[in-house]
């Protein structure tokens, strides 16, 4: 995992796929289908220097808190409801 000075986070496909229990090829397929979304939040105040990462793939979400040294301090994988499609007017 790499975090640059602007806060951009790069995760390896091997590492992230492993968190979901998938092969890197499965993760890439999900990315190509637009089923992967991510969010990065920079810690403030007492959490300055840490990051919270959330990656959603289909109905699964992996969340991690990353310390200033880039190590994962806490992580969890959970299942979340799929977004409801809006009816076409």
Phi and psi in degrees as GROMACS dihedral restraints (atoms count N, CA, C in turn):
[ dihedral_restraints ]
;  ai    aj    ak    al  type     phi  dphi    fc
    3     4     5     6     1  -123.7    20    10
    4     5     6     7     1   136.4    20    10
    6     7     8     9     1  -124.8    20    10
    7     8     9    10     1   119.3    20    10
    9    10    11    12     1   -88.9    20    10
   10    11    12    13     1  -179.7    20    10
   12    13    14    15     1   -65.2    20    10
   13    14    15    16     1   -20.0    20    10
   15    16    17    18     1   -88.2    20    10
   16    17    18    19     1    -7.7    20    10
   18    19    20    21     1    96.7    20    10
   19    20    21    22     1     2.3    20    10
   21    22    23    24     1   -69.7    20    10
   22    23    24    25     1   131.2    20    10
   24    25    26    27     1  -109.2    20    10
   25    26    27    28     1   134.1    20    10
   27    28    29    30     1  -120.1    20    10
   28    29    30    31     1   122.8    20    10
   30    31    32    33     1  -112.8    20    10
   31    32    33    34     1   141.9    20    10
   33    34    35    36     1   -75.1    20    10
   34    35    36    37     1   147.3    20    10
   36    37    38    39     1   -61.6    20    10
   37    38    39    40     1   -37.6    20    10
   39    40    41    42     1   -61.5    20    10
   40    41    42    43     1   -47.5    20    10
   42    43    44    45     1   -64.6    20    10
   43    44    45    46     1   -48.9    20    10
   45    46    47    48     1   -68.1    20    10
   46    47    48    49     1   -43.0    20    10
   48    49    50    51     1   -59.1    20    10
   49    50    51    52     1   -39.8    20    10
   51    52    53    54     1   -61.7    20    10
   52    53    54    55     1   -34.9    20    10
   54    55    56    57     1   -63.9    20    10
   55    56    57    58     1   -31.7    20    10
   57    58    59    60     1   -93.0    20    10
   58    59    60    61     1    -4.4    20    10
   60    61    62    63     1    77.7    20    10
   61    62    63    64     1    25.3    20    10
   63    64    65    66     1  -116.0    20    10
   64    65    66    67     1   167.5    20    10
   66    67    68    69     1   -82.0    20    10
   67    68    69    70     1   157.8    20    10
   69    70    71    72     1   -57.8    20    10
   70    71    72    73     1   -34.0    20    10
   72    73    74    75     1   -64.1    20    10
   73    74    75    76     1   -40.1    20    10
   75    76    77    78     1   -64.1    20    10
   76    77    78    79     1   -43.7    20    10
   78    79    80    81     1   -61.3    20    10
   79    80    81    82     1   -44.5    20    10
   81    82    83    84     1   -61.3    20    10
   82    83    84    85     1   -40.1    20    10
   84    85    86    87     1   -61.4    20    10
   85    86    87    88     1   -43.5    20    10
   87    88    89    90     1   -63.8    20    10
   88    89    90    91     1   -38.1    20    10
   90    91    92    93     1   -64.9    20    10
   91    92    93    94     1   -43.5    20    10
   93    94    95    96     1   -63.4    20    10
   94    95    96    97     1   -30.8    20    10
   96    97    98    99     1   -83.6    20    10
   97    98    99   100     1    -0.9    20    10
   99   100   101   102     1    76.5    20    10
  100   101   102   103     1    24.1    20    10
  102   103   104   105     1   -98.3    20    10
  103   104   105   106     1     8.3    20    10
  105   106   107   108     1  -117.3    20    10
  106   107   108   109     1   128.6    20    10
  108   109   110   111     1  -132.8    20    10
  109   110   111   112     1   147.4    20    10
  111   112   113   114     1  -137.8    20    10
  112   113   114   115     1   159.4    20    10
  114   115   116   117     1  -144.5    20    10
  115   116   117   118     1   138.3    20    10
  117   118   119   120     1  -124.2    20    10
  118   119   120   121     1   129.4    20    10
  120   121   122   123     1  -122.9    20    10
  121   122   123   124     1   130.3    20    10
  123   124   125   126     1   -87.9    20    10
  124   125   126   127     1   131.7    20    10
  126   127   128   129     1   -67.4    20    10
  127   128   129   130     1   145.3    20    10
  129   130   131   132     1  -125.5    20    10
  130   131   132   133     1   163.1    20    10
  132   133   134   135     1    59.6    20    10
  133   134   135   136     1  -125.8    20    10
  135   136   137   138     1   -66.5    20    10
  136   137   138   139     1   -14.8    20    10
  138   139   140   141     1  -100.6    20    10
  139   140   141   142     1    10.3    20    10
  141   142   143   144     1   -54.2    20    10
  142   143   144   145     1   134.6    20    10
  144   145   146   147     1    95.2    20    10
  145   146   147   148     1   -10.6    20    10
  147   148   149   150     1  -106.8    20    10
  148   149   150   151     1   167.3    20    10
  150   151   152   153     1  -135.5    20    10
  151   152   153   154     1   147.5    20    10
  153   154   155   156     1  -115.6    20    10
  154   155   156   157     1   124.1    20    10
  156   157   158   159     1  -110.0    20    10
  157   158   159   160     1   138.5    20    10
  159   160   161   162     1  -132.4    20    10
  160   161   162   163     1   127.9    20    10
  162   163   164   165     1  -128.3    20    10
  163   164   165   166     1   124.9    20    10
  165   166   167   168     1  -112.1    20    10
  166   167   168   169     1   128.9    20    10
  168   169   170   171     1  -128.4    20    10
  169   170   171   172     1   108.2    20    10
  171   172   173   174     1    60.1    20    10
  172   173   174   175     1  -122.2    20    10
  174   175   176   177     1   -99.9    20    10
  175   176   177   178     1    16.2    20    10
  177   178   179   180     1  -114.8    20    10
  178   179   180   181     1   144.5    20    10
  180   181   182   183     1  -133.0    20    10
  181   182   183   184     1   127.5    20    10
  183   184   185   186     1  -105.7    20    10
  184   185   186   187     1   129.1    20    10
  186   187   188   189     1  -123.0    20    10
  187   188   189   190     1   143.0    20    10
  189   190   191   192     1  -145.6    20    10
  190   191   192   193     1   147.0    20    10
  192   193   194   195     1  -106.8    20    10
  193   194   195   196     1   124.1    20    10
  195   196   197   198     1  -111.2    20    10
  196   197   198   199     1   129.0    20    10
  198   199   200   201     1   -78.4    20    10
  199   200   201   202     1   172.7    20    10
  201   202   203   204     1   -57.6    20    10
  202   203   204   205     1   -26.5    20    10
  204   205   206   207     1   -87.8    20    10
  205   206   207   208     1     2.2    20    10
  207   208   209   210     1    88.5    20    10
  208   209   210   211     1     1.3    20    10
  210   211   212   213     1   -84.7    20    10
  211   212   213   214     1   148.5    20    10
  213   214   215   216     1   -81.9    20    10
  214   215   216   217     1   115.2    20    10
  216   217   218   219     1   -85.5    20    10
  217   218   219   220     1   -30.4    20    10
  219   220   221   222     1  -157.5    20    10
  220   221   222   223     1   145.2    20    10
  222   223   224   225     1  -153.5    20    10
  223   224   225   226     1   156.4    20    10
  225   226   227   228     1  -153.9    20    10
  226   227   228   229     1   152.5    20    10
  228   229   230   231     1  -121.9    20    10
  229   230   231   232     1   128.4    20    10
  231   232   233   234     1  -138.3    20    10
  232   233   234   235     1   169.8    20    10
  234   235   236   237     1  -103.6    20    10
  235   236   237   238     1   135.7    20    10
  237   238   239   240     1  -127.5    20    10
  238   239   240   241     1   151.3    20    10
  240   241   242   243     1   -64.9    20    10
  241   242   243   244     1   144.7    20    10
  243   244   245   246     1   -71.3    20    10
  244   245   246   247     1   145.2    20    10
  246   247   248   249     1   -62.5    20    10
  247   248   249   250     1   141.1    20    10
  249   250   251   252     1   -77.8    20    10
  250   251   252   253     1   137.7    20    10
  252   253   254   255     1   -77.2    20    10
  253   254   255   256     1   138.1    20    10
  255   256   257   258     1   -78.2    20    10
  256   257   258   259     1   137.8    20    10
  258   259   260   261     1   -64.7    20    10
  259   260   261   262     1   146.7    20    10
  261   262   263   264     1   -80.9    20    10
  262   263   264   265     1   126.1    20    10
